[in-house]
Amino acid sequence: MTYDRVRDLNIAVSGYLDHLIVDRGLAELTIDSYASDMNDFLAFLGKNGLGKVTETAEIGREDILRYLASLDSRGLSPRSRARKTSTIRGFFRFLVERGHIVKDPSDLIDSPRLPKRIPAYLETEEVEGLLASVDKSTPEGKRDHAMFELAYATGLRVSELVGMELDQVDLEMGCVTVMGKGSRERVVPVGIPASQALRDYLENTRPRLLRSTRCRALFVTRRGGPMTRQAFWKIVKKYARQAGISKEISPHTLRHSFATHLVQNSADLRSVQMMLGHSDISTTEIYTHVAQRRLKQLHAACHPRG
């Protein structure tokens, strides 16, 4: 069998990273992580008597297993080891699909089992307290209130929230169009409270913040520039303190709260997946564990034989 073999490992890795950028549209920080993982793997091959390996076809299953074992001995967490395993498997799948190698040496190599991480979220009363803590007598307060309402109503990632532009909002239809990870577009409904807060912000507050400045961003600062992730993180922290919320929260906590409350109220998991923009429903299923834990707590607290 003939095939277009890549002889130089560095060229093969560069081709893989180009594929992730062009074909899969991954974010720059994600690409940096993939590049770091691949460089670590190549460094291992060079330092452990495998310097002779210069061709992708020469890397075998045992080489990969030895590398993965070295990660454990270096004290890397199961999550870090799982990510590196996934990167290597993706690399070899890419080479097989492009016809550069015939057999995938990473086939049947399992990733480390990861414990289910229960995401931090706010109870409904805590969300209400957070919203009530915002001073809406100032332009910044009205903006912050609109941001909180939209974040909780849609479950947007913080990057999606601060990166949203005016033409992505349709208040007549009651929805926003989001460009998520991997350049995947999704439409998320916006409830009445968030729509009202957005309308008030757009009609009365945003022009006061901008003055004569032009900006396409939905949420802007008093200087007329777009809101940043760091600035919104500080805003969340400030109002959490004012609301008396003692637990550690971040902008992402509102996303977790959105999903958790939907699942607790019997929302269809596939619909929640679509609204969150998860590519794999297994990522969304974590919220069922949150809901089950909450039910157990309620049963223990309220049932006579709990």
N, C-alpha and C positions, 0 to 999 in steps of 0.2 A: 504493500500500500504506500502510495506517495502522499506527502503532505507538506505544507509550507512551514517548516520548522524554524523557530526563532532560536538561534544558537547562543546569543548573548543574554544572560539573565537580566542585566540592567535594562536592555532594550525591551525585554519582555515585560518588566515591571512598569516601564514608562508607557508602554502600550496599554497595559491594564488601567493605569491611572487616567490616561486619556479617555479610555472607554467609560470610566466612571463619571468623568466630567461631561463628555459630549453626549453619550448615549443615555446615561442615567440621570444626568443633571444634578449630581450631588453638590452640596454646599462646600465652600472652600475649607471650612474647619473640618468637615467630614473627610475630605480628600487628604488633608494634612494627617489625620489619624491613620488612614489607610497607608499612606506613604511611610509613616513612622513604623507601622507594623511590618511592612515589607522590608524596610531597611534593617530592622531588627532581625528578621528571618535570614536575610542575606549575610548579615554580619555573623550570625551563628554558623552558617555554612562555611564561612571563611576561617573562623577561629577554631573549629572542632574537627580538623583533619579532613574537611570537605572542600578545601580550596581548589581541588581539581575539578569540582563541579562548576562548569562554565556554561553548560547547556541545560535548558529546561527539561529535556527528556532524560537527563541523568539523575534527576532528583527522584528518590524513591519514597515509598511509604515509611520505611524505617527512619529515613532522614527527618521526615516531618514529626514522627512520634518522638524521636530523640529531642527535637527542638521543643515540642510541647512539654516534655518531661522537664526540660531545663527551666521552663517558665515557672513550674511548680517549685523547683529547688531555689529559684530566685525570690520566692515569696510573693509572687503576683497573685492577686485576688482571683477567685473564680470568674468574676465578671470581666476582668482584664484578659484572662486566658481565653475566655469564650470569644471575646472580640477578636483577638489575634487568630484564633482558630477559624473564625468566620471569614476573616480577611484572606487567609491562605487558601481556604476552600473556594472562595470566590475567584481568586487568582487562577487556580488550576481549571476551574469550570470555564473561565474565559478562554484559556489556552486550548481546551478541547473544542469549544464551540467555534473558535477561529481556525481550527485545523492545525495548530502549532504542535500539539502532542496528540498521541492516539489514546493513551490511557490516563485517567485521572488518579494520581497517587494518593490524593486526599480522600478518595471515595471510601465511605464507611467509617471514617474517623469521626467520632462523636465529640460534641462540645461538652465542657464541664456542666454538670447540672447546677442551675442557679436557684437560690431560694427566692420564693415569690416576695417581692418588695411591695408592701402596702403603702401606696402614696399618701402623703399628708394632705388633708383636706379640711375645710371649715364646715362646721355644722350650719344648718340653715339660719339659726339664730345669730351665729357669728358673722355670716355674710351680711345679714340685715344690719348688725351693729357696725360693720365696716362701712357700709353704704351710708348709714346715718351719721357717722363721724365726720363726713366731708362737709366743710363749710361752703355752701353753695352761694354765698353772698359775693364771692369774688370770681373773676373770670377763670383763674386757675382752678378754683374749687369746682366750678361747673364742668370744666374740662376733665378733671380727675373723676368726678362723679360719672360722666359719660363713659370714660374709659373703663371704670369698674363695672358699670352696667353691661357694656358690650362684652367685656372679658368673661363675665359670669354667664351672660346669656348665650354665648357662642362657643366657649371653650377654646378660644384662639390661643395658639402659642404666643409668647410675648413678642417674638420676632415678627409674627404675622400681625399682631395688634399695632405695634409701633410703625410697622412698614406699610400699613394700609393707606391707600390713596382714595381721594374723593370719588373717583369713578367706580370704586369697588362697592360703594354703598348704594342700595336701592331701598329707600324708606317707603316708597309706594307699594313695593312688593313685600317689604318687611324682611329683607335678607341682605347678606353681604357675600361677595365673591372673594374667595381666598386662594392665593397661590401658595401651596404648602411645600413640603419636602419633595425633592425630585421633580419640581415644577409641575406637580399635580394640582389641578384646579378643582375646587369644590365650592358648592353654594350652601351656606348655613343660614337657617332662619333666625330672625331676631324678634324677641318678644316685645310686647307693648311697652313695658317700663323702659327697656333699653332704647326702643325706637323714639319714645318721647324725649329721653335724655339726649339722644343724638340730634334730634330735630332742634331742640332748644340750643344746644351747643353750636350747631352749624349756622343757625339763623342769628343768634344773639351774641355768642361768646367768641367763636373763632375769628370773626372779623375784627373784634376788639384786640385780640392777641396779635393778629397779623398786622393791623394798621394798614400801611400801604405796601407791605411785603407780599410777594407772590410765593406760594408754596403748594405743591400737589399733595403733600401729606395730609391725612385726615386729622391727626392730633399734632398740634404745634405748641411751641413754647412762646413765652412773651417776647423773645427775640425774633420770632418769625420763622424759626427753623423747625424741622421735624423732631418729635419726641424720640428719645433714645432708650435703649434697654436699661442702661444704668440709671437714667433719671426716673424711669417708671419704677424700678426696683426700690429706689429711695422713697418714692411716693407711697408705695405699698407699705413699706416699713413704718413710715410716719403715721399713717392712718391706723395701722394695726395697733401701734402703741396707744393712740388716742382712743381706740375702741376697747382697750383693755384686753386685747388678745395676747395671751402669754405664750402660746405655742409659736415655734419658729415657722414663719411663712415667707413665701416668695411670690413673684408674679405667677409662677407656674401653679401655685396652690389654687388659684381661682379656676384654672383649667381642670385640675383634679376634682375640685368641688362641683363644677358643672357636670362632669361625667358621673361622679358618685351619686349625686342627687337624682340624676336621670335614671340610673340603674336601680336605685332604692325605690323609685316610684314606678318600677316595672316597665321602663322603656325597652324597646327592642334593641338587642345588643348590636345587630347589624346597622341599625340607624345611628346609634351612638358612634360606632366605628366610622361611618361616613362623615358625621359631623366633626369628629376629631381629626379626620384625615389620616387614620392609621392604615398602613398598607396591609397589615396582618391582623386578623381579629384576635389572635392570641395576646396581642398587646392590650387590646380593649378588655379582655376577659379578667384582668387584674381587678377591675372595678366590681366584678361579681363577688370576689373575696371580701372586698370592703363592705358590700351590702350584707353578706352573710354574717360577718363579724358584728355588724350593727344590730342585726336581727337577734343574734345570740345575747348581746348586751341588753336589749330591750326585754327579751324573754326572762333573763336572769333578774332584771330589776323589777319587772311588773307582774310576772306570773306567780301565783301563790306557791307553786312548787318549782319555781325557777332555780 
